[in-house]
Amino acid sequence: MQKNQQSHENAQALAIQALAFVASDPELLPRFLAITGIEAQHIRRAAQEPGFLAGVLQFLLAHEPTLLRFSQETGIAPGDVGIAARALPLGNDDHERSA
C-alpha cells in the first residue's frame, strides 16, 4: 500500500471516529447540524460526499475545548486531527490540486 493511500485511510478512520464522537454528544450534534445545514437523518449519505469527513475534523479544530475533549477521550493528539483533515479530500486547497 502506498504511503498516501495509507495516510488517507488513517485520516478517514480518525474522521469517522470524530463523527461518532460528535454524534454521541447531545450538545455537539445539534451545533454540528446547524453549522453544516445537514439534517440528522442525512448524515450517513452526507458522509459519502467528498469533503464531509474533512469538515467533521475542521469542526473539531474550530473549537479548542471540543478538540481537547476529543483528544482526551480518544487518546488522539490534537495535532493529528489537523494532519488528518489535510489528508482528506477538500481538507485544504493543496490536496485538491495534487489529487
LINVENWO-V549236 format. One record per pair of residues at least 6 apart in sequence whose C-alpha atoms are under 8 Angstrom apart, sorted by the first residue. I is the first residue (numbers start at 0). J is the second residue. If there is no record, write none. Layout:
# LINVENWO-V549236
I_J, I_J
This chain:
# LINVENWO-V549236
6_83, 6_86, 7_83, 7_86, 7_87, 9_83, 10_82, 10_83, 10_84, 10_86, 10_87, 11_52, 11_83, 11_87, 13_80, 13_83, 14_52, 14_53, 14_55, 14_56, 14_83, 14_84, 15_52, 17_55, 17_56, 17_59, 17_69, 18_52, 18_55, 20_69, 21_27, 21_28, 21_31, 22_28, 31_58, 32_38, 32_39, 37_45, 45_51, 46_52, 49_88, 49_89, 50_87, 50_88, 50_89, 50_90, 52_84, 52_87, 53_83, 53_84, 53_85, 53_87, 53_88, 53_89, 53_90, 54_84, 54_90, 56_80, 56_81, 56_83, 56_84, 57_81, 57_84, 59_65, 59_66, 59_69, 60_66, 60_80, 60_81, 66_77, 67_77, 69_75, 70_76, 70_77, 84_90, 84_91, 85_91, 85_94, 86_94, 87_94, 88_94, 88_95, 89_95
